[in-house]
Amino acid sequence: MILVNTDYIAGKELEMLGLVKGSTIQSKNLGKDITQGFKTLVGGELKAYNEMMNDARALATKRMVQEAEELGADAVVNIRYASAAVMQGAAEVMAYGTAVKFCEKE
């Protein structure tokens, strides 16, 4: 499966199959929330939350790819990510794009 954030793949003619998406809502446990809260007092990178968001993006991407595979796609183009806070310490991450199939050149 080819994944790109452009609306084309060089040298390929594409048949659009439709929008595909994947999402997840992630949170850290209470202990991590408390330690990360203290970190905001002194500044610096919130590594536990950074790790959480990386895991969430990977899971959302995996779910988007699964949806594309169910449509018989060869690739997903124009991939975008969005995130939103659902509640304190929890975030939703969504990956979405257009599933495409490669056309045979004549």
C-alpha positions, 0 to 999 in steps of 0.5 A: 500500500502506497501512502502519500500526502500529494493528490497524485503518484508520479507515473500512475493513473488513478481511479478514485475509490472514495474517502477512507479514514481511521481514528482513535482516542487515546489517554495516559493513565492517571500516574502519567497525567500527574507526572506530566502535569508537574512537567508543565510547571518547569517546562520541557517536552512532555515525552509521555504525551508525545509517545501517546500521540505517535502511537495514536497516529500510527493506529489511526493510519493502520485503521485507514489502510485497513479501510482502503484495503477493504475497497481494493485500493492500491494506495491512499493519496492526499493523506491528512491528520487531525487531532482534537482534545476530547477531555483533559488528558485524552486526544482523538487522532484521525487520519484520512485520505482518498483510496485509489486504484491504479489504472492500466495504461493503454 
